[in-house]
Amino acid sequence: MNIVITGASKGIGFELAKIFAKDSDNTVIAIARSENKLQDLKNECIKQNLKSKLKFIVFDIENPEKVKNELKNEINKHINTIDILINNAGFLINKPFTDTSTHEIIKTFNVNFMSHSVLIQDLIPMLKEGNIKHVVNISSMGGFQGSSKFSGLSFYSSAKAALASLTECLAEEFKNENIKFNCLALGAVNTEMLKTAFPDYEAPLSANEMAKFIADFALNGSKYFNGKIIPVSLSTP
């Protein structure tokens, strides 16, 4: 299988790449902005004697125009079709609504919504080839309607809600194609991004534990779901 993962240099994306790399039949395209951390991922896979074809692309998805003009070409250097696309990259800032700058708002929406939207748009031809393909968008419980909300995350939660809504729209628009779109609204996971935003909070799940769930869902969820926003959280609501 050909699997593309954004935000693959740390946290959940890092663990996802390692999980998929265990299958020697997989080609894993790991995308992130940090070359050093992507090299750490490659070294970790080599150390664990993982047999898949792991390729990494150093790319900062903060600029949607750059994503539109360049990223598909970089992916095409390694693969011509995609079986699974996991839009995992994210940007989280914990800041009061009235104190958040325009630049911070734009970056939050670019990384969490706009660039993923543009990437999906560009990769549709690669997703149409062959058997059923699965696009998994990683959202947040903060963007899940009716869930508890947290002060300081207004723009992050709003961007994640937009990604969830996009998932439903794409599932409808491409319902007659071989592409399934689903969205996982994650609860708190013990990642570097969360620790930076909430230094004193200890999340109940590790990045590896959540990655195992997401990997299984990416492989099998398209058999049962399409256009669904699925909360993945230990808390209620």
C-alpha positions as CSV (number, residue, x, y, z in Angstrom):
1,M,0.0,0.0,0.0
2,N,1.0,3.6,-0.6
3,I,0.5,5.7,2.6
4,V,1.0,9.4,2.9
5,I,1.2,11.0,6.4
6,T,1.5,14.7,7.2
7,G,3.1,15.8,10.5
8,A,5.2,12.7,10.6
9,S,8.2,14.0,12.5
10,K,6.9,13.7,16.0
11,G,4.0,12.5,18.2
12,I,1.2,10.6,16.6
13,G,2.5,11.0,13.0
14,F,5.9,9.7,14.0
15,E,4.4,6.6,15.6
16,L,2.0,6.1,12.7
17,A,4.9,6.0,10.2
18,K,6.7,3.4,12.3
19,I,3.5,1.2,12.5
20,F,2.9,1.3,8.7
21,A,6.6,0.7,8.1
22,K,6.4,-2.7,9.7
23,D,4.7,-4.0,6.6
24,S,7.3,-4.7,3.9
25,D,4.6,-4.2,1.2
26,N,4.0,-0.6,2.2
27,T,5.6,2.6,0.8
28,V,5.3,5.2,3.5
29,I,5.6,8.9,2.6
30,A,6.3,10.9,5.7
31,I,5.9,14.7,5.4
32,A,7.1,17.2,8.0
33,R,9.0,20.5,8.1
34,S,11.9,19.2,10.3
35,E,14.6,17.3,8.3
36,N,16.4,16.3,11.5
37,K,13.3,14.8,13.0
38,L,12.4,13.0,9.8
39,Q,15.9,11.6,9.8
40,D,15.4,10.4,13.4
41,L,12.3,8.6,12.1
42,K,14.2,6.9,9.3
43,N,17.0,5.9,11.8
44,E,14.4,4.5,14.2
45,C,12.9,2.4,11.4
46,I,16.4,1.2,10.4
47,K,17.2,0.3,14.1
48,Q,14.0,-1.7,14.3
49,N,14.8,-3.4,11.0
50,L,11.5,-2.3,9.5
51,K,11.2,-3.4,5.9
52,S,8.9,-1.0,4.2
53,K,10.0,1.7,1.7
54,L,10.0,4.7,4.0
55,K,10.4,8.0,2.1
56,F,10.4,11.4,3.7
57,I,9.6,14.8,2.3
58,V,10.8,17.9,4.1
59,F,8.0,20.4,3.6
60,D,6.3,23.0,5.7
61,I,2.6,23.0,5.0
62,E,1.9,26.4,6.7
63,N,1.6,28.0,3.2
64,P,-1.4,26.6,1.3
65,E,-0.1,28.2,-2.0
66,K,3.2,26.4,-1.6
67,V,1.3,23.1,-0.9
68,K,-0.8,23.7,-4.0
69,N,2.2,24.4,-6.3
70,E,4.8,22.0,-4.9
71,L,3.8,19.1,-2.6
72,K,2.0,16.9,-5.1
73,N,5.1,17.0,-7.3
74,E,7.3,15.9,-4.4
75,I,5.0,13.0,-3.6
76,N,4.9,12.0,-7.3
77,K,8.6,11.5,-7.2
78,H,8.0,8.4,-5.0
79,I,4.5,7.1,-5.9
80,N,1.8,7.5,-8.5
81,T,-1.2,6.3,-6.5
82,I,-2.3,6.7,-2.9
83,D,-4.2,4.1,-0.8
84,I,-4.3,6.0,2.5
85,L,-3.9,9.7,3.2
86,I,-3.7,10.7,6.9
87,N,-3.9,14.5,7.4
88,N,-2.3,14.6,10.8
89,A,-0.2,17.8,10.9
90,G,-1.5,20.4,13.3
91,F,-0.7,23.6,15.0
92,L,-1.9,24.4,18.5
93,I,-1.6,27.6,20.4
94,N,-3.2,28.2,23.8
95,K,-4.0,31.9,23.9
96,P,-7.0,34.1,24.9
97,F,-9.3,35.0,22.0
98,T,-8.7,38.7,22.3
99,D,-4.9,38.3,22.5
100,T,-4.5,36.2,19.4
101,S,-2.8,38.0,16.6
102,T,-4.0,37.9,13.0
103,H,-0.8,36.1,12.0
104,E,-1.5,33.4,14.7
105,I,-5.1,33.1,13.5
106,I,-4.0,32.6,9.9
107,K,-1.3,30.1,10.8
108,T,-3.8,28.1,12.9
109,F,-6.3,27.9,10.0
110,N,-3.6,27.3,7.3
111,V,-2.0,24.4,9.1
112,N,-5.1,22.8,10.6
113,F,-7.5,23.3,7.7
114,M,-6.5,25.2,4.5
115,S,-3.4,23.2,3.6
116,H,-5.1,19.8,4.2
117,S,-7.9,21.0,2.0
118,V,-5.6,22.0,-0.8
119,L,-3.6,18.8,-0.4
120,I,-6.7,16.6,-0.7
121,Q,-7.8,18.6,-3.7
122,D,-4.4,18.0,-5.5
123,L,-4.3,14.3,-4.6
124,I,-7.8,13.4,-5.8
125,P,-6.5,12.0,-9.1
126,M,-4.0,9.8,-7.2
127,L,-6.7,8.6,-4.9
128,K,-9.1,7.7,-7.7
129,E,-6.9,4.9,-9.1
130,G,-7.7,1.3,-8.3
131,N,-9.5,0.0,-5.2
132,I,-11.2,1.9,-2.4
133,K,-9.0,4.5,-0.9
134,H,-9.3,6.1,2.5
135,V,-8.7,9.7,3.6
136,V,-8.5,10.1,7.4
137,N,-8.6,13.7,8.7
138,I,-7.3,14.1,12.2
139,S,-9.5,16.6,14.1
140,S,-10.0,17.3,17.8
141,M,-12.7,16.9,20.4
142,G,-12.5,20.7,20.6
143,G,-13.9,20.8,17.1
144,F,-16.6,18.2,17.8
145,Q,-20.1,19.8,18.2
146,G,-21.5,19.5,21.7
147,S,-18.2,18.6,23.3
148,S,-16.6,20.5,26.2
149,K,-14.6,23.4,25.1
150,F,-11.4,24.9,26.6
151,S,-10.6,28.6,27.0
152,G,-7.6,29.6,24.8
153,L,-8.4,27.2,22.0
154,S,-11.1,29.2,20.1
155,F,-9.3,29.3,16.8
156,Y,-7.7,25.9,17.0
157,S,-11.1,24.3,17.8
158,S,-12.8,26.3,15.0
159,A,-10.2,25.2,12.4
160,K,-10.6,21.6,13.5
161,A,-14.4,21.9,13.2
162,A,-13.9,23.2,9.7
163,L,-11.8,20.1,8.8
164,A,-14.6,17.9,10.2
165,S,-17.2,19.6,8.2
166,L,-15.1,19.3,5.1
167,T,-14.9,15.6,5.6
168,E,-18.7,15.3,5.5
169,C,-18.8,17.4,2.3
170,L,-16.2,15.4,0.5
171,A,-17.8,12.1,1.4
172,E,-21.0,13.3,-0.3
173,E,-19.2,14.9,-3.3
174,F,-17.2,11.7,-4.0
175,K,-19.7,9.1,-2.9
176,N,-19.8,7.6,-6.3
177,E,-16.0,7.3,-6.5
178,N,-13.7,4.8,-4.8
179,I,-12.7,7.3,-2.1
180,K,-13.9,7.2,1.5
181,F,-13.5,10.2,3.8
182,N,-13.6,10.0,7.6
183,C,-12.6,12.2,10.5
184,L,-11.3,11.2,13.9
185,A,-11.9,13.8,16.6
186,L,-9.2,13.0,19.1
187,G,-9.2,13.7,22.8
188,A,-6.1,14.6,24.8
189,V,-3.0,12.7,23.8
190,N,0.4,13.0,25.5
191,T,2.3,14.7,22.6
192,E,4.9,17.5,22.5
193,M,2.3,19.8,21.0
194,L,-0.1,19.3,23.9
195,K,2.7,19.7,26.5
196,T,3.8,23.0,24.9
197,A,0.2,24.3,25.1
198,F,-0.7,22.8,28.5
199,P,2.6,22.1,30.4
200,D,0.9,21.0,33.6
201,Y,-1.6,18.6,32.0
202,E,-1.0,14.8,31.7
203,A,-3.0,13.2,28.9
204,P,-4.4,9.7,29.5
205,L,-3.1,8.2,26.2
206,S,0.4,8.1,24.7
207,A,1.1,9.0,21.0
208,N,1.9,5.3,20.3
209,E,-1.4,4.1,21.8
210,M,-3.4,6.6,19.7
211,A,-1.4,5.8,16.6
212,K,-2.2,2.1,16.9
213,F,-5.9,3.0,16.9
214,I,-5.6,5.4,13.9
215,A,-3.5,2.9,11.9
216,D,-6.1,0.2,12.3
217,F,-8.9,2.6,11.5
218,A,-7.1,3.8,8.4
219,L,-6.7,0.3,7.2
220,N,-10.2,-1.0,8.0
221,G,-12.5,1.9,8.7
222,S,-13.5,2.5,5.1
223,K,-15.3,-0.8,5.1
224,Y,-17.8,0.5,7.7
225,F,-17.7,4.3,7.6
226,N,-17.9,7.2,5.2
227,G,-18.3,10.9,6.0
228,K,-18.3,10.2,9.7
229,I,-16.9,12.4,12.5
230,I,-15.9,9.9,15.1
231,P,-15.0,11.1,18.7
232,V,-12.0,9.2,20.1
233,S,-11.9,10.2,23.7
234,L,-12.1,8.7,27.2
235,S,-14.3,11.6,28.5
236,T,-17.9,12.4,27.9
237,P,-19.0,14.6,26.2
